[in-house]
Amino acid sequence: MWSRAPIGRRVALVTSPALTGRAVGERRSRTKAIVLAGAMLFVAMPTAADEPLAPRSPITKCSANGQFCATADPKLDAVLVYRSHERQRELWRLGGWERSFDLSDDGDHLVVCYSGLNLLPLEYKPEWVMLRFYTRDRLVRQFTLRELIPDLTRLKRTASHYEWGQCAGFRGDRSYEVRTVDRGALRFELGSGRLAK
């Protein structure tokens, strides 16, 4: 590699042309290996996204303003809503454990999303309910897969599933946003659950 050659009181670094060529070749080989590893990781990403969902466990989500929280409790098979600083004082509950949900800033509205998150199994049904709007424990409105994505041929195939979109959460204008693979961002009115024009 590098060798030191004394020149008066200064020390100069002298390179050997043969060693320099080998070092450059090694550096290129390392760069190719890094690029190849990155490409392999990128190709493997859809497979990783298709991994099984985690088993049922407690899930807590709080409103954007932090004043209210909701906890999906698998032991109670319910979603409990409470003020963030008064966890023991339940305000209301929704029967059934849920994996994906969002709570409004006033603690009165809960939106439950499809439990498979962004992926559908290959044998999905168009009538599956993907989105449910609740005011307290009362179901206000629900939407099926076919209602959210009228053209199901637009679903994106992954390694072992179809990607339909994702629930993006509440927005500052008191609406709820869902992003689908074919229609992009859809906004729903908070109280009624109606699709906003």
Backbone bond lengths (Angstrom), bond angles and torsions (degrees), N, CA, C in turn:
res aa  C-N    CA-C-N  psi(-1)  N-CA   C-N-CA  omega(-1)  CA-C   N-CA-C  phi
1 M - - - 1.441 - - 1.534 108.96 -
2 W 1.355 116.38 -107.70 1.452 120.91 -177.53 1.533 109.13 -101.45
3 S 1.346 117.48 143.77 1.470 120.62 174.38 1.521 108.20 -130.17
4 R 1.316 115.44 149.73 1.461 120.22 -179.09 1.525 109.15 -97.92
5 A 1.300 116.22 135.24 1.468 121.34 176.76 1.525 108.48 -126.45
6 P 1.337 117.64 120.42 1.465 119.22 -179.06 1.516 111.51 -68.65
7 I 1.316 117.76 132.40 1.461 123.80 174.42 1.523 105.24 -130.97
8 G 1.294 116.44 100.91 1.454 120.61 -175.05 1.520 108.24 58.42
9 R 1.327 116.47 -128.35 1.446 120.81 178.77 1.526 111.57 -89.98
10 R 1.351 118.52 -15.79 1.453 121.90 -179.00 1.513 110.66 -87.41
11 V 1.315 114.98 154.06 1.461 120.26 176.80 1.512 107.15 -115.29
12 A 1.318 117.41 125.64 1.460 121.62 178.71 1.520 108.80 -106.97
13 L 1.312 115.77 147.91 1.453 120.73 175.14 1.512 108.51 -92.29
14 V 1.317 115.92 124.09 1.455 121.34 -179.03 1.515 107.91 -113.66
15 T 1.315 116.63 135.70 1.463 119.50 -179.49 1.506 109.86 -109.49
16 S 1.316 114.20 150.21 1.445 120.40 174.39 1.526 107.54 -95.92
17 P 1.347 119.03 128.82 1.461 120.02 -178.64 1.520 112.64 -56.78
18 A 1.316 117.92 -37.30 1.463 121.09 -179.37 1.519 110.69 -66.25
19 L 1.331 116.24 -43.35 1.452 120.12 -179.55 1.528 110.68 -68.59
20 T 1.325 116.69 -38.36 1.458 120.12 -179.63 1.521 110.30 -62.63
21 G 1.313 117.95 -44.22 1.470 121.39 178.59 1.513 111.55 -60.58
22 R 1.331 116.94 -41.77 1.461 120.41 178.63 1.519 110.64 -65.83
23 A 1.358 117.59 -40.99 1.468 121.14 179.42 1.524 110.55 -63.07
24 V 1.329 117.06 -40.94 1.468 120.50 178.75 1.523 109.68 -64.17
25 G 1.328 116.68 -42.45 1.471 120.86 178.23 1.513 111.51 -61.38
26 E 1.340 116.76 -41.99 1.462 120.29 178.27 1.525 110.76 -64.65
27 R 1.337 115.75 -40.94 1.467 119.42 179.46 1.526 110.27 -62.82
28 R 1.333 117.44 -41.70 1.471 120.77 177.80 1.520 110.69 -63.56
29 S 1.316 116.81 -41.01 1.468 120.29 179.03 1.517 111.36 -62.57
30 R 1.352 116.17 -42.06 1.470 119.69 178.15 1.520 110.61 -64.35
31 T 1.336 116.84 -41.71 1.469 120.52 179.12 1.524 110.57 -62.23
32 K 1.336 117.09 -43.71 1.471 120.67 178.09 1.526 110.50 -61.61
33 A 1.333 116.85 -40.74 1.471 120.32 -179.71 1.526 110.82 -64.32
34 I 1.334 117.29 -40.17 1.474 121.34 179.63 1.527 109.87 -66.27
35 V 1.332 116.27 -44.48 1.469 120.04 179.52 1.523 109.97 -63.39
36 L 1.325 117.73 -42.91 1.459 121.51 179.18 1.528 111.14 -63.01
37 A 1.338 117.21 -42.76 1.471 120.29 178.45 1.523 110.62 -63.47
38 G 1.315 117.59 -40.58 1.471 121.10 177.72 1.517 111.33 -63.64
39 A 1.331 117.03 -41.25 1.468 120.71 179.02 1.525 110.49 -65.13
40 M 1.326 117.01 -40.98 1.470 120.15 179.19 1.527 110.50 -64.20
41 L 1.323 116.80 -39.09 1.459 120.93 177.93 1.521 110.42 -64.07
42 F 1.337 117.00 -42.31 1.463 121.33 179.78 1.525 110.57 -63.17
43 V 1.331 117.35 -43.39 1.467 121.12 179.43 1.518 110.49 -65.07
44 A 1.326 118.24 -34.00 1.471 121.72 -177.48 1.517 112.71 -78.99
45 M 1.336 118.54 -12.28 1.461 120.69 -175.18 1.526 114.20 -58.80
46 P 1.365 121.42 -44.84 1.457 119.10 179.13 1.521 112.50 -59.22
47 T 1.322 117.33 -35.52 1.449 120.38 178.03 1.525 110.41 -64.34
48 A 1.345 116.61 -43.23 1.457 119.81 179.28 1.524 110.60 -62.52
49 A 1.340 117.16 -34.82 1.456 120.53 -179.76 1.524 111.18 -68.28
50 D 1.331 117.41 -19.88 1.455 122.03 -178.39 1.523 112.95 -92.02
51 E 1.318 117.70 9.23 1.462 120.42 -179.44 1.520 110.49 -63.58
52 P 1.336 117.80 154.15 1.470 120.62 179.89 1.525 111.74 -60.07
53 L 1.327 114.86 150.94 1.464 120.28 177.59 1.524 110.01 -69.63
54 A 1.311 115.83 153.13 1.469 120.83 177.78 1.528 109.56 -64.99
55 P 1.324 117.84 150.98 1.473 119.83 177.77 1.524 111.27 -64.80
56 R 1.324 115.20 163.68 1.470 120.26 179.19 1.525 110.38 -58.22
57 S 1.315 115.18 130.83 1.466 122.03 177.94 1.522 107.29 -154.61
58 P 1.327 118.52 165.58 1.472 119.49 178.41 1.533 110.77 -62.07
59 I 1.324 115.76 134.27 1.463 122.34 177.66 1.519 107.63 -128.60
60 T 1.320 116.99 126.59 1.466 121.26 178.71 1.514 109.63 -118.52
61 K 1.331 115.13 132.02 1.463 121.76 174.04 1.516 107.73 -132.32
62 C 1.320 116.20 138.38 1.465 120.96 179.11 1.519 110.73 -110.16
63 S 1.320 115.81 158.34 1.459 121.03 176.80 1.522 108.86 -63.77
64 A 1.330 116.55 160.23 1.468 120.90 -178.39 1.526 112.22 -59.00
65 N 1.334 117.16 -33.74 1.465 119.63 -179.83 1.534 112.87 -83.52
66 G 1.333 116.70 -3.59 1.461 121.53 176.19 1.516 115.58 76.30
67 Q 1.332 118.70 5.61 1.467 120.40 -176.55 1.530 113.57 -83.99
68 F 1.337 117.03 -25.38 1.463 120.98 -178.39 1.518 109.68 -130.29
69 C 1.333 114.96 151.28 1.461 120.29 176.78 1.523 109.32 -134.93
70 A 1.327 114.75 157.67 1.461 122.01 175.58 1.522 107.33 -131.50
71 T 1.324 116.01 134.04 1.457 120.90 178.55 1.515 109.76 -122.57
72 A 1.330 115.41 123.43 1.460 120.89 173.70 1.527 106.47 -85.55
73 D 1.331 116.07 113.71 1.463 121.96 -175.67 1.530 109.56 -108.14
74 P 1.338 118.31 111.93 1.464 119.61 -178.45 1.530 113.53 -67.14
75 K 1.328 117.51 -27.56 1.463 119.70 179.18 1.523 111.32 -70.19
76 L 1.322 116.30 -38.01 1.469 120.88 178.49 1.525 111.65 -88.25
77 D 1.328 116.87 -11.42 1.461 123.43 -176.28 1.529 109.64 52.10
78 A 1.329 115.18 53.19 1.459 121.09 -177.14 1.531 110.03 -158.59
79 V 1.337 114.54 161.44 1.462 121.70 170.81 1.522 106.54 -107.99
80 L 1.318 117.08 120.24 1.467 122.97 -177.25 1.520 109.86 -102.29
81 V 1.331 116.98 132.30 1.462 122.00 179.84 1.528 108.44 -112.04
82 Y 1.326 116.55 136.05 1.466 121.99 -175.82 1.528 109.31 -155.89
83 R 1.343 116.27 163.00 1.466 120.27 172.98 1.526 107.69 -69.82
84 S 1.303 116.72 141.23 1.462 120.20 -172.84 1.523 113.00 -58.87
85 H 1.324 118.60 -29.77 1.472 120.67 -179.01 1.539 112.02 -95.33
86 E 1.347 117.40 2.21 1.470 121.32 179.21 1.527 110.04 -132.88
87 R 1.312 116.02 62.85 1.463 121.04 -174.94 1.531 112.53 -59.11
88 Q 1.293 118.34 -33.24 1.470 121.66 -177.27 1.533 112.56 -75.65
89 R 1.327 117.13 -14.97 1.468 120.66 -177.51 1.533 109.54 -102.49
90 E 1.303 116.32 93.69 1.459 122.67 -178.10 1.528 110.67 -70.00
91 L 1.344 116.30 130.99 1.461 121.44 177.13 1.533 111.02 -87.09
92 W 1.311 115.59 -43.41 1.462 121.64 176.53 1.524 108.87 -165.77
93 R 1.321 115.45 167.15 1.456 119.36 -179.96 1.516 111.08 -140.98
94 L 1.319 113.89 154.51 1.458 122.54 176.55 1.523 107.10 -115.86
95 G 1.314 117.14 126.74 1.463 120.46 -179.37 1.520 111.73 -66.85
96 G 1.322 116.59 139.04 1.461 122.89 178.61 1.524 112.39 98.36
97 W 1.329 115.64 138.86 1.465 121.21 175.64 1.520 108.75 -77.02
98 E 1.310 117.56 139.66 1.468 122.27 178.91 1.520 109.89 -127.18
99 R 1.318 116.24 144.53 1.465 121.45 -179.95 1.530 111.98 -91.20
100 S 1.336 116.39 -35.03 1.456 120.77 -173.23 1.523 109.90 -130.68
101 F 1.331 117.13 117.59 1.458 121.46 -178.30 1.523 109.38 -158.60
102 D 1.343 115.22 162.33 1.462 121.98 177.35 1.519 108.62 -138.87
103 L 1.331 116.07 144.46 1.459 123.11 -177.15 1.531 109.43 -114.18
104 S 1.340 115.58 136.14 1.470 120.65 -179.72 1.526 111.42 -73.78
105 D 1.325 115.82 166.01 1.474 121.93 -178.52 1.521 113.58 -64.61
106 D 1.346 118.09 -24.95 1.470 119.91 179.36 1.529 112.44 -91.33
107 G 1.336 116.96 -2.58 1.459 121.31 178.50 1.522 114.72 74.62
108 D 1.339 117.60 3.39 1.463 121.28 -176.74 1.528 114.22 -97.32
109 H 1.320 116.93 -17.21 1.464 120.37 -174.34 1.525 110.42 -120.16
110 L 1.315 114.97 131.64 1.462 121.74 178.64 1.524 107.67 -126.66
111 V 1.314 116.32 132.09 1.463 121.55 175.01 1.522 107.05 -112.85
112 V 1.329 115.29 124.88 1.463 121.26 179.59 1.520 108.07 -106.54
113 C 1.322 115.56 127.80 1.460 121.60 -179.79 1.525 110.56 -103.55
114 Y 1.296 115.08 164.85 1.462 123.50 179.60 1.529 110.49 -50.69
115 S 1.324 116.27 131.96 1.473 121.01 -173.32 1.522 113.84 -70.41
116 G 1.320 117.40 -15.63 1.465 120.41 177.28 1.514 112.55 -85.42
117 L 1.344 116.14 9.02 1.464 123.58 -179.29 1.529 110.12 60.30
118 N 1.325 118.86 -122.89 1.463 119.70 -174.54 1.521 114.27 -92.30
119 L 1.337 118.24 -0.85 1.462 120.97 -174.51 1.527 112.73 -116.92
120 L 1.327 114.80 140.02 1.467 122.50 175.23 1.521 108.51 -110.48
121 P 1.330 118.62 143.51 1.462 119.10 173.42 1.529 109.84 -67.17
122 L 1.316 116.57 161.07 1.462 120.31 -178.22 1.519 112.26 -61.37
123 E 1.334 117.79 -27.59 1.468 121.51 -179.16 1.532 111.44 -98.11
124 Y 1.332 117.21 38.73 1.462 121.86 -179.45 1.535 110.62 -62.74
125 K 1.330 114.82 162.29 1.465 121.55 176.54 1.532 108.62 -117.68
126 P 1.328 119.12 133.01 1.471 121.36 -179.62 1.530 113.42 -59.79
127 E 1.334 117.75 -24.73 1.472 120.45 -177.63 1.526 113.28 -88.27
128 W 1.324 118.35 3.96 1.463 119.77 177.01 1.524 110.19 -60.85
129 V 1.325 116.60 138.60 1.465 121.58 177.54 1.533 108.21 -80.88
130 M 1.326 115.00 124.92 1.464 121.42 -176.24 1.524 113.34 -105.98
131 L 1.327 116.13 -22.18 1.456 120.46 -171.84 1.519 109.06 -149.55
132 R 1.352 116.15 128.96 1.471 121.04 178.87 1.523 109.28 -130.58
133 F 1.330 115.53 133.83 1.462 122.22 178.69 1.517 109.16 -107.98
134 Y 1.333 116.50 128.22 1.463 122.63 178.82 1.518 110.16 -121.81
135 T 1.325 115.51 141.91 1.460 121.95 165.11 1.518 104.80 -112.45
136 R 1.327 114.05 112.66 1.474 120.17 -167.82 1.537 106.96 55.72
137 D 1.312 119.52 -127.81 1.462 119.24 -178.14 1.532 112.77 -99.96
138 R 1.336 116.83 14.15 1.464 121.10 -177.81 1.530 110.18 -99.77
139 L 1.348 116.00 125.17 1.453 120.86 177.05 1.525 108.92 -70.06
140 V 1.332 116.35 122.92 1.458 122.18 -178.64 1.528 110.90 -96.49
141 R 1.332 116.25 -42.96 1.466 120.63 -176.67 1.514 109.25 -162.92
142 Q 1.323 115.63 151.52 1.452 119.85 174.16 1.531 109.58 -139.95
143 F 1.324 115.65 156.88 1.460 121.71 -178.84 1.517 109.66 -130.00
144 T 1.324 115.45 135.56 1.463 120.86 177.32 1.527 109.44 -88.18
145 L 1.309 115.27 169.99 1.458 121.13 176.81 1.523 110.03 -58.35
146 R 1.325 117.21 -45.46 1.472 121.35 -179.15 1.537 111.45 -62.18
147 E 1.329 118.06 -34.54 1.464 120.30 178.30 1.528 111.99 -70.31
148 L 1.325 116.57 -36.19 1.465 120.09 179.51 1.524 111.87 -77.94
149 I 1.328 116.22 -36.98 1.467 121.56 -178.02 1.527 107.90 -128.96
150 P 1.324 118.08 87.52 1.467 120.71 -177.82 1.531 113.77 -59.38
151 D 1.331 117.24 -36.25 1.466 121.06 179.55 1.531 108.78 -102.19
152 L 1.328 115.99 92.88 1.468 120.33 -174.99 1.528 113.16 -69.85
153 T 1.309 117.67 -10.13 1.466 119.34 175.23 1.526 110.92 -71.22
154 R 1.324 117.35 -11.66 1.465 122.10 179.54 1.524 112.45 -83.59
155 L 1.336 118.42 -6.99 1.467 120.69 176.87 1.523 109.17 -58.49
156 K 1.332 117.00 143.11 1.464 121.00 -178.57 1.522 109.99 -95.51
157 R 1.310 116.87 126.41 1.461 122.24 179.46 1.526 109.91 -78.48
158 T 1.336 116.09 133.05 1.467 121.60 172.69 1.525 106.37 -108.25
159 A 1.326 117.49 -163.38 1.457 120.26 -178.63 1.524 112.20 -59.93
160 S 1.347 117.46 -39.33 1.464 119.12 -176.80 1.528 113.16 -143.56
161 H 1.325 117.61 13.18 1.459 121.99 -178.19 1.530 109.80 -143.36
162 Y 1.332 114.14 -175.68 1.458 121.80 167.12 1.523 107.61 -117.35
163 E 1.326 116.42 139.22 1.461 120.49 174.42 1.525 107.78 -93.89
164 W 1.335 116.70 128.31 1.466 120.42 -178.58 1.528 112.45 -104.66
165 G 1.332 118.21 -30.91 1.458 123.17 -176.43 1.514 109.62 149.89
166 Q 1.336 116.16 -152.94 1.467 119.67 179.63 1.513 111.05 -160.07
167 C 1.309 115.03 155.01 1.462 121.31 173.43 1.517 107.39 -85.77
168 A 1.338 116.38 124.30 1.459 121.23 -174.21 1.527 113.24 -99.70
169 G 1.346 117.91 -13.50 1.456 120.27 174.50 1.518 114.49 101.78
170 F 1.342 113.75 -178.66 1.461 121.16 -178.97 1.519 110.34 -73.63
171 R 1.321 115.36 148.40 1.452 122.83 177.25 1.526 108.91 -112.78
172 G 1.307 115.93 165.81 1.461 121.12 -176.88 1.515 114.55 -62.57
173 D 1.340 117.70 -21.88 1.467 120.61 -178.51 1.533 111.90 -89.98
174 R 1.315 117.10 22.96 1.466 123.50 179.68 1.532 111.79 61.01
175 S 1.310 115.54 36.87 1.454 120.55 174.08 1.525 108.18 -119.96
176 Y 1.328 115.36 166.62 1.464 120.75 178.65 1.520 107.40 -118.82
177 E 1.329 116.27 136.31 1.464 120.12 -175.94 1.521 112.19 -112.02
178 V 1.333 114.09 135.93 1.461 123.00 172.81 1.521 106.45 -126.10
179 R 1.329 116.93 136.46 1.467 120.84 177.42 1.524 108.39 -110.57
180 T 1.325 116.36 122.13 1.465 120.60 179.46 1.529 109.85 -108.75
181 V 1.328 115.67 159.14 1.459 120.10 -177.40 1.520 112.58 -67.70
182 D 1.323 118.39 -24.29 1.463 119.25 -176.90 1.522 114.28 -105.04
183 R 1.328 118.56 -31.27 1.466 120.27 -173.74 1.526 113.34 -110.26
184 G 1.301 117.96 -3.22 1.459 120.79 -179.70 1.519 111.19 73.88
185 A 1.331 116.68 -142.83 1.470 121.80 -176.03 1.525 111.00 -78.39
186 L 1.334 116.27 125.59 1.456 123.43 174.50 1.525 107.58 -113.49
187 R 1.334 116.87 134.12 1.465 120.99 179.42 1.527 109.08 -111.05
188 F 1.331 115.91 136.14 1.461 122.79 -179.44 1.523 109.28 -119.52
189 E 1.341 116.28 139.61 1.455 121.29 177.84 1.514 109.61 -68.03
190 L 1.311 116.77 139.51 1.465 122.09 -173.83 1.520 113.29 -63.93
191 G 1.313 117.88 -54.07 1.472 120.30 -174.34 1.508 114.31 -70.88
192 S 1.349 116.91 -40.40 1.465 120.71 -173.73 1.519 113.29 -96.68
193 G 1.326 116.92 -22.96 1.459 120.50 -174.67 1.511 112.76 76.93
194 R 1.327 118.04 3.86 1.461 120.85 -179.83 1.528 110.84 -71.16
195 L 1.324 115.09 148.20 1.441 121.03 175.34 1.522 109.07 -68.56
196 A 1.319 116.86 122.57 1.472 121.11 -178.15 1.517 109.59 -73.34
197 K 1.302 116.21 142.71 1.474 121.45 -179.13 1.513 109.93 -82.70
